[in-house]
């Protein structure tokens, strides 16, 4: 097995439940401390209150929390479009090599695709969809394609290893990775960069949801094979890497 194949396999999530059952937490071992013990030369910086040129950004960061309870209220198409654009929209391109988007990405490779399950969005039939950012380069609009009918709640729950609360979200985003987009530039070093990029994407998604007064929760526990099967991904050259549930929070 080549290094690239090993790295791709490491990025995937084949047996999350089994790994959790073997963790130190499951064995009752105390959690590690929140931070390292400080040394003797501690300096406390002054308050940053008033330092921000965009003070609402502080409120946005304060508001960002993982939400797992959603009320039955449909999202608007504009809200959905902003969630799509803010994580993967194409602002401009650099020749035929790179794209500039609202999220950073090593080498501007942006190796992700956005699939999503719509349960309740005004004017959209429930179903499975795929975002097509290349059709709207430099525009503040989004094109999507419908792929299939929406699976039942039991299947959606199984896709995230039994987390039934996810079925109350208005939209569930499933992000896939096409690793060769990054491997083309970074070869066997690509996968570490891709995992960093995934964190950028998740934070943008959560801040965007907070700006829309929506709740969100990033999910790393999912059934790799089932998610790939539902969205017709081959699990080798494209596979699921992240799930984010979004909706109107109950609190």
Secondary structure, 3 states (H helix, E strand, C coil): CCHHHHHHHHHCCCCHHHHHHCCCCCCCCCCCCCCCCCCCCCCCCCCCCCCCCCCHHHHHHHHCCECCCECCCCECHHHHHHHHHHHHCEEEEECCCEEEECCCCHHHCCCEEEEEEECCECCECCEEEEECHHHHCCCCCCCEEEEECCCCHHHHHHHCCCCHHHHHCCEEEEEEECCHHHHHHHHHHHHHHHHHHHHHHHHHHHHHHHHCCCEEEEECCCCHHHHHHHCCCCCCCCEEEEEEEEECECC
